[in-house]
Amino acid sequence: MTEKITAPGIVLRMLEGRAGIEASQLLLQLPLLRLQAKKGQGEPVIVLPGFMGDDSSTLVLRGYLNSIGYKAVGWGLGVNRKPMLSLLPLLQILLDQMLDEHGQKVRLVGWSRGGILARELARDTPEKIAKVITIGSPVKGGVAASSIGALVQQTTGLSSAAMSSLLRDRQKVDIEVPIRSIFSKLDGVVSWQACIDDVNSDVENFEITGSHVGMGTNVDVFRLLPKLLRDGV
C-alpha cells in the first residue's frame, strides 16, 4: 500500500518565520565551522536553488564551500520555476562545462526543488556525478506533501497527475549515484516523510533541526555538508 503523505500543518508553517534567527546563529558560528570542516581539494560543486529561488539564495552556502576548498558555483539559470524537463538539458550543459574545466566528476547540492533536479541529473548521467546531496527535497508524496504544492502546479503549468506521471516514468530507472538526504521534522514547507528515499540503493538520511526556508543558512546543514561531500567518494 502506498504511503499517503500530507503537507506540514499550520503550526509548522507558522514557525517558518524563524529562518532569520537561524541565519543569525550561523553568522556567529561560521568562523568555527570553517576551522572544523573537512577541507575540499578543489572538487567541483554545483549548488541548485529551491523553488522560486535563484543563485542569491545559495550565496552564503556557496561562499562557505569555496572557503573550505571546493569550487562551488550556482546554476546560473535565474529563478527556479520552469518545468523540470525544460531545465535538465540546460543543467547538462553546465555539468559538461564543469567536467571539462575540472577533469573530474561533479558533486551536486540541491535545496528543495533543486535537490529534485540534482537527483534527475544523476539519474540521466551517473557517469558525470560523484554524489548528490539534497536539502529538504521531496522525493515522494507528490504535490500533496508540500504546503506550496498548489503554487508549484500553477507556476509550472503542470497538474498533479501530470507531475506524478512524469516522475513515475523517470523512476523506472534507478539512481546509481550516492545520495545523501538532509531533512527536518520541523520543516513547514515539505513533509519530512517525503524526503526519505526508500527506493534507490545508496541512500543515507540525516536529520537536522530547523525550518525549510532557513536551510540555506542552517548551522546543522553547514556542519554536515563538508562530511557528506567527502565521505565515501
C-alpha positions as CSV (number, residue, x, y, z in Angstrom):
1,M,0.0,0.0,0.0
2,T,1.4,3.4,-1.0
3,E,2.1,5.7,2.0
4,K,0.0,8.8,2.0
5,I,2.0,11.9,2.9
6,T,0.3,15.1,3.8
7,A,1.7,18.7,3.9
8,P,3.1,20.1,7.1
9,G,0.4,21.6,9.4
10,I,-0.4,25.2,10.2
11,V,1.9,25.3,13.3
12,L,5.0,24.2,11.4
13,R,4.1,26.6,8.6
14,M,4.0,29.5,11.1
15,L,7.3,28.5,12.5
16,E,9.0,29.1,9.2
17,G,9.4,32.7,10.3
18,R,12.3,31.6,12.5
19,A,14.6,31.4,9.4
20,G,16.1,34.8,10.3
21,I,17.1,33.6,13.7
22,E,18.8,30.6,12.1
23,A,20.8,32.8,9.8
24,S,21.9,34.9,12.8
25,Q,23.1,31.8,14.6
26,L,25.1,30.7,11.5
27,L,26.9,34.1,11.4
28,L,28.1,33.6,14.9
29,Q,29.3,30.1,14.4
30,L,30.6,30.4,10.8
31,P,34.3,31.0,11.8
32,L,34.4,27.9,14.0
33,L,32.6,25.8,11.4
34,R,35.2,26.7,8.8
35,L,38.0,25.7,11.2
36,Q,36.4,22.3,12.0
37,A,35.2,21.4,8.5
38,K,36.7,18.6,6.4
39,K,38.5,20.5,3.7
40,G,37.9,20.0,0.0
41,Q,40.7,19.8,-2.6
42,G,39.2,21.8,-5.4
43,E,36.4,19.4,-6.2
44,P,33.7,21.0,-8.4
45,V,30.2,21.5,-6.9
46,I,27.0,22.8,-8.5
47,V,24.5,24.3,-6.0
48,L,20.9,24.3,-7.2
49,P,18.3,26.6,-5.5
50,G,14.9,25.7,-4.4
51,F,11.5,26.6,-6.0
52,M,11.2,30.3,-6.7
53,G,14.8,30.8,-5.6
54,D,17.8,31.9,-7.6
55,D,21.6,31.9,-7.0
56,S,21.3,34.7,-4.5
57,S,19.5,32.3,-2.1
58,T,22.6,30.0,-2.1
59,L,25.2,32.7,-2.0
60,V,26.2,32.1,1.7
61,L,26.3,28.3,1.2
62,R,28.5,28.5,-1.9
63,G,30.8,31.1,-0.2
64,Y,31.2,28.6,2.7
65,L,32.0,25.7,0.4
66,N,34.5,27.8,-1.5
67,S,36.2,28.9,1.7
68,I,36.8,25.3,2.7
69,G,38.4,24.2,-0.5
70,Y,35.7,23.4,-3.0
71,K,35.0,25.1,-6.4
72,A,31.3,25.8,-5.9
73,V,29.1,27.5,-8.5
74,G,25.5,28.5,-8.8
75,W,23.2,27.2,-11.5
76,G,23.1,30.4,-13.5
77,L,19.5,29.9,-14.7
78,G,17.6,32.6,-12.8
79,V,14.6,31.7,-10.7
80,N,13.8,28.0,-10.3
81,R,10.2,27.9,-11.6
82,K,10.2,26.3,-15.1
83,P,9.1,22.7,-15.7
84,M,11.8,20.2,-14.8
85,L,12.2,18.8,-18.3
86,S,13.0,22.2,-19.7
87,L,15.7,22.7,-17.1
88,L,17.5,19.4,-17.3
89,P,19.1,20.0,-20.8
90,L,20.4,23.4,-19.6
91,L,21.9,21.8,-16.5
92,Q,23.6,19.2,-18.6
93,I,25.4,22.0,-20.4
94,L,26.6,23.4,-17.1
95,L,27.6,19.9,-15.9
96,D,29.7,19.3,-19.0
97,Q,31.4,22.7,-18.6
98,M,32.4,21.8,-15.1
99,L,33.7,18.4,-16.2
100,D,35.8,20.0,-18.9
101,E,37.1,22.6,-16.6
102,H,38.0,20.4,-13.6
103,G,38.5,17.0,-15.2
104,Q,36.6,15.1,-12.5
105,K,33.1,14.1,-11.6
106,V,30.9,16.9,-10.1
107,R,29.1,16.9,-6.8
108,L,25.6,18.3,-6.7
109,V,24.0,20.1,-3.8
110,G,20.3,20.8,-4.2
111,W,18.0,22.7,-1.9
112,S,14.3,21.6,-2.0
113,R,13.3,21.5,-5.7
114,G,17.0,21.9,-6.5
115,G,17.5,18.5,-5.0
116,I,14.9,17.0,-7.2
117,L,16.7,18.4,-10.2
118,A,20.0,17.1,-8.9
119,R,18.6,13.6,-8.5
120,E,17.3,13.7,-12.0
121,L,20.6,14.8,-13.5
122,A,22.2,11.9,-11.6
123,R,19.6,9.5,-12.9
124,D,20.3,10.6,-16.5
125,T,24.1,10.8,-16.4
126,P,25.6,8.9,-13.4
127,E,29.0,8.8,-15.1
128,K,29.4,12.6,-14.6
129,I,28.3,12.9,-11.0
130,A,30.2,11.9,-7.9
131,K,27.5,12.4,-5.3
132,V,24.1,14.1,-4.8
133,I,23.2,15.9,-1.5
134,T,19.6,17.0,-1.2
135,I,18.4,19.5,1.5
136,G,14.7,19.4,2.3
137,S,13.9,17.8,-1.1
138,P,10.7,15.9,-1.6
139,V,11.1,12.6,-3.4
140,K,7.7,11.1,-2.9
141,G,4.1,12.0,-2.0
142,G,3.5,14.4,-4.9
143,V,2.3,18.0,-4.5
144,A,0.2,16.9,-1.6
145,A,3.3,16.5,0.5
146,S,4.1,20.3,0.3
147,S,2.3,23.3,1.7
148,I,3.2,25.1,-1.6
149,G,2.0,22.3,-3.9
150,A,-0.7,24.4,-5.5
151,L,1.7,27.2,-6.2
152,V,4.1,24.8,-7.9
153,Q,1.3,23.5,-10.1
154,Q,0.2,27.0,-11.1
155,T,3.8,28.2,-11.8
156,T,5.0,25.2,-13.8
157,G,1.7,24.8,-15.6
158,L,1.6,21.1,-14.7
159,S,-1.3,19.3,-13.0
160,S,-0.7,17.0,-10.1
161,A,-1.5,14.0,-12.3
162,A,1.0,15.1,-14.9
163,M,3.7,15.6,-12.4
164,S,3.1,12.2,-10.8
165,S,3.1,10.5,-14.2
166,L,6.3,12.2,-15.2
167,L,8.1,11.1,-12.0
168,R,6.7,7.5,-12.3
169,D,8.2,7.2,-15.8
170,R,11.6,8.6,-14.7
171,Q,11.7,6.4,-11.6
172,K,11.7,3.3,-13.7
173,V,15.5,4.0,-13.9
174,D,17.3,3.8,-10.5
175,I,19.8,6.4,-9.5
176,E,23.2,4.8,-9.3
177,V,24.9,7.8,-7.7
178,P,25.3,8.0,-3.9
179,I,22.6,10.2,-2.4
180,R,22.7,11.9,1.0
181,S,19.4,13.5,2.1
182,I,19.2,16.1,4.8
183,F,15.7,16.7,6.3
184,S,14.0,18.3,9.2
185,K,10.9,17.1,11.1
186,L,10.2,20.8,11.8
187,D,10.0,21.7,8.1
188,G,7.0,23.8,7.4
189,V,7.0,23.6,3.6
190,V,7.9,19.9,2.8
191,S,6.7,17.0,4.8
192,W,9.9,15.3,6.2
193,Q,8.5,11.8,5.3
194,A,8.5,12.9,1.6
195,C,12.3,13.5,1.8
196,I,13.1,9.8,2.7
197,D,14.2,7.8,-0.4
198,D,13.5,4.1,0.3
199,V,13.9,3.0,-3.3
200,N,17.4,3.7,-4.5
201,S,20.2,1.6,-3.1
202,D,22.9,4.0,-2.0
203,V,21.0,6.5,0.2
204,E,21.6,7.9,3.7
205,N,19.3,10.2,5.5
206,F,20.4,12.9,8.0
207,E,18.0,14.7,10.3
208,I,18.6,18.3,11.3
209,T,16.7,20.8,13.4
210,G,15.3,23.9,11.6
211,S,12.9,25.5,9.1
212,H,12.7,24.8,5.4
213,V,13.3,28.4,4.4
214,G,16.3,28.6,6.7
215,M,18.1,25.5,5.4
216,G,20.4,27.6,3.2
217,T,21.8,29.3,6.4
218,N,21.3,26.5,8.9
219,V,24.2,25.6,11.3
220,D,23.4,21.9,11.2
221,V,23.4,21.9,7.4
222,F,26.7,23.7,7.3
223,R,28.2,21.3,9.8
224,L,27.0,18.3,7.8
225,L,27.9,19.3,4.3
226,P,31.7,19.0,4.5
227,K,31.4,15.5,5.9
228,L,28.9,14.4,3.3
229,L,30.8,15.9,0.4
230,R,34.0,14.0,1.4
231,D,32.8,10.7,2.8
232,G,32.7,7.6,0.5
233,V,33.9,9.4,-2.6
